[in-house]
Amino acid sequence: MSANAVKIRSKMNIRINKKEPKVKARSISQAKNKREAMVLSFEKLWSSLWASSVHLDSALSKLPPQSKSVLAQLIPSILMSPASQAEALGVGVPHGEPWSLTPESLGGWRPAPLMLERLYELMTQGTPQVDPMMEDFPPHMVDEWEATWGRETALALIDTLGRPAPLSLRVNRSFGVDAVLKGLKSDGQLPVRIEPSTFAPLGIRLSGYAPVLKSEWYQKGAFEIQDEGSQWMALFALWPERFGFLLSEHPGQVRRGIPLIDSLPKMKSALTVVDACAGAGGKSLAIADALEGRGKVFAYDTSLKKLQALRRRAARTQLRNIQTSVVSDGAEEVHVGRFKGSADIVLVDAPCSGWGVLRRNPDIKWRQGADVLERMPRLQARLLSVYSGLVAPGGRLVFGVCTFRAAETRDIVRGFLAEHPEFTSNEGGFLGPGPCDGFFMQSFSRRS
């Protein structure tokens, strides 16, 4: 190499080296700006949660895609485990907070943005794995768990409901679990472990979040996202004598070593089934699919928007045995009166406190007041009584809730039987929380 070439190369290296500090400084500045912008987006969203009744999903949907994707991963960690996350991240939290604060004060709760900022910095390394603490839950909630179920069960509930919820799929019956499982694995697009459910006959369980809705199997109607416990309730409504064995006297982990039901019964006749509080229709779809498209499934709800979503989902899976109907909140008797005594099976999956789904909706425990806990049993008792009028003589009524409060489960059953001697109770009990969400379900028979 010539002397001139060496000089030129040396000068190039010098110029490059002179630019490196500027490039590094610029990247540091950009990262700082991104972090500050993310924290600002969080603070605005956080304050909006406590200024109104807006749900977390709704608040997230209004954010730009980049902010939404990040905050959707980080905010649930703060809501689910405020005390244990703060301890792991080195953020100080005054004694008794956040549960001692009013909704107005929560909007400016300083530990929240501090935790968010540190979680954001750790995203490339993964959020810290924390063990749930009793302080992650409101004292009144823990006190009720201990008083009703005992300290051992209360501690088990704290440990389960303080960890992320699993992601589960319900395979449509015509496709089969084995085929969908094989297809999802062969796609190679899901960076998580995929395995069949250990108890739901049509269930698939994923070890973590994965973009399953982008799969071609979803596009052709092979599966729906649905918790395994929710799948079980739909099947219990159809065949309680076959699916009641898994239910327990108290909430907790699903029993191990159970015989897996690997096939569903063949329907001998077409049934008329009513899903009285259908919502977006997860159980309506599961029931219609389990019936192999036969009979009729009537989905009732007070929300037209949710029923429209159900119709879109039914169309994608080519289920044509579902009919939707909007009922008026507080005036359900008017609708029931027109179809009195006409249904073989009526499922009343009633509104509830949602303690069994705290992992999926952690903001519940932050905003739920005593008025909700007092109101829910009255609402459940009324809806169960009203919709029982749809059950034909010899037919079945099924009551379900995604909670394990005694006031919303066993007490509702006792009160209903006392007021409706034409019904007798059959199978019933609790399922989860564990690998699935927490549910209570009870079947009744109407005397012929």
QUIVENUR-V35276 format. One record per residue. RES is the residue in three letters. PHI is phi as a letter, one per 30 degrees, with the letter a starting at -180 (NA if undefined). Layout:
<<RES PHI> <RES PHI>>
This chain:
<<MET NA> <SER d> <ALA d> <ASN d> <ALA d> <VAL d> <LYS d> <ILE d> <ARG d> <SER d> <LYS d> <MET d> <ASN d> <ILE d> <ARG d> <ILE d> <ASN d> <LYS d> <LYS d> <GLU e> <PRO d> <LYS d> <VAL d> <LYS d> <ALA d> <ARG d> <SER d> <ILE d> <SER d> <GLN d> <ALA d> <LYS d> <ASN d> <LYS d> <ARG d> <GLU d> <ALA d> <MET d> <VAL d> <LEU d> <SER d> <PHE d> <GLU d> <LYS d> <LEU d> <TRP e> <SER d> <SER d> <LEU d> <TRP c> <ALA d> <SER a> <SER c> <VAL d> <HIS d> <LEU e> <ASP d> <SER d> <ALA d> <LEU d> <SER d> <LYS d> <LEU d> <PRO e> <PRO e> <GLN d> <SER d> <LYS d> <SER d> <VAL d> <LEU d> <ALA d> <GLN d> <LEU c> <ILE d> <PRO e> <SER d> <ILE d> <LEU d> <MET d> <SER b> <PRO d> <ALA d> <SER d> <GLN d> <ALA d> <GLU d> <ALA d> <LEU c> <GLY i> <VAL c> <GLY d> <VAL b> <PRO e> <HIS e> <GLY i> <GLU d> <PRO d> <TRP d> <SER d> <LEU c> <THR d> <PRO e> <GLU d> <SER d> <LEU d> <GLY d> <GLY c> <TRP d> <ARG d> <PRO e> <ALA d> <PRO d> <LEU d> <MET d> <LEU d> <GLU d> <ARG d> <LEU d> <TYR d> <GLU d> <LEU c> <MET e> <THR d> <GLN c> <GLY j> <THR d> <PRO d> <GLN d> <VAL c> <ASP c> <PRO e> <MET b> <MET e> <GLU d> <ASP d> <PHE b> <PRO d> <PRO e> <HIS d> <MET d> <VAL d> <ASP d> <GLU d> <TRP d> <GLU d> <ALA d> <THR d> <TRP c> <GLY j> <ARG d> <GLU d> <THR d> <ALA d> <LEU d> <ALA d> <LEU d> <ILE d> <ASP d> <THR d> <LEU d> <GLY c> <ARG b> <PRO e> <ALA d> <PRO d> <LEU c> <SER b> <LEU b> <ARG c> <VAL d> <ASN d> <ARG e> <SER d> <PHE d> <GLY i> <VAL d> <ASP d> <ALA d> <VAL d> <LEU d> <LYS d> <GLY d> <LEU d> <LYS d> <SER d> <ASP e> <GLY i> <GLN c> <LEU c> <PRO d> <VAL b> <ARG d> <ILE b> <GLU a> <PRO d> <SER d> <THR d> <PHE b> <ALA d> <PRO e> <LEU c> <GLY c> <ILE b> <ARG c> <LEU c> <SER d> <GLY a> <TYR d> <ALA a> <PRO d> <VAL d> <LEU d> <LYS d> <SER d> <GLU d> <TRP d> <TYR d> <GLN d> <LYS c> <GLY i> <ALA d> <PHE a> <GLU b> <ILE d> <GLN a> <ASP e> <GLU d> <GLY d> <SER d> <GLN e> <TRP d> <MET d> <ALA d> <LEU d> <PHE d> <ALA d> <LEU d> <TRP b> <PRO d> <GLU d> <ARG c> <PHE c> <GLY d> <PHE d> <LEU d> <LEU d> <SER c> <GLU d> <HIS b> <PRO d> <GLY l> <GLN e> <VAL d> <ARG e> <ARG d> <GLY i> <ILE d> <PRO d> <LEU d> <ILE d> <ASP c> <SER a> <LEU c> <PRO d> <LYS d> <MET d> <LYS d> <SER b> <ALA d> <LEU c> <THR c> <VAL c> <VAL c> <ASP c> <ALA d> <CYS b> <ALA d> <GLY i> <ALA d> <GLY j> <GLY e> <LYS d> <SER e> <LEU d> <ALA d> <ILE d> <ALA d> <ASP d> <ALA d> <LEU d> <GLU h> <GLY i> <ARG c> <GLY i> <LYS b> <VAL c> <PHE c> <ALA c> <TYR c> <ASP a> <THR d> <SER c> <LEU d> <LYS d> <LYS d> <LEU d> <GLN d> <ALA d> <LEU d> <ARG d> <ARG d> <ARG d> <ALA d> <ALA d> <ARG d> <THR c> <GLN h> <LEU c> <ARG c> <ASN c> <ILE c> <GLN b> <THR c> <SER a> <VAL d> <VAL c> <SER d> <ASP d> <GLY i> <ALA b> <GLU d> <GLU e> <VAL d> <HIS d> <VAL d> <GLY e> <ARG d> <PHE b> <LYS e> <GLY i> <SER c> <ALA c> <ASP d> <ILE b> <VAL b> <LEU c> <VAL c> <ASP d> <ALA d> <PRO e> <CYS a> <SER d> <GLY i> <TRP d> <GLY d> <VAL b> <LEU d> <ARG d> <ARG d> <ASN b> <PRO d> <ASP d> <ILE e> <LYS d> <TRP d> <ARG c> <GLN d> <GLY c> <ALA d> <ASP d> <VAL d> <LEU d> <GLU d> <ARG d> <MET e> <PRO e> <ARG d> <LEU d> <GLN d> <ALA d> <ARG d> <LEU d> <LEU d> <SER d> <VAL d> <TYR d> <SER d> <GLY d> <LEU d> <VAL d> <ALA d> <PRO e> <GLY i> <GLY d> <ARG b> <LEU c> <VAL b> <PHE c> <GLY b> <VAL b> <CYS c> <THR b> <PHE b> <ARG d> <ALA d> <ALA d> <GLU c> <THR b> <ARG d> <ASP d> <ILE d> <VAL d> <ARG d> <GLY d> <PHE d> <LEU d> <ALA d> <GLU c> <HIS b> <PRO d> <GLU d> <PHE c> <THR b> <SER d> <ASN b> <GLU d> <GLY a> <GLY l> <PHE c> <LEU b> <GLY i> <PRO d> <GLY a> <PRO d> <CYS b> <ASP d> <GLY c> <PHE b> <PHE b> <MET b> <GLN b> <SER c> <PHE b> <SER c> <ARG c> <ARG d> <SER d>>
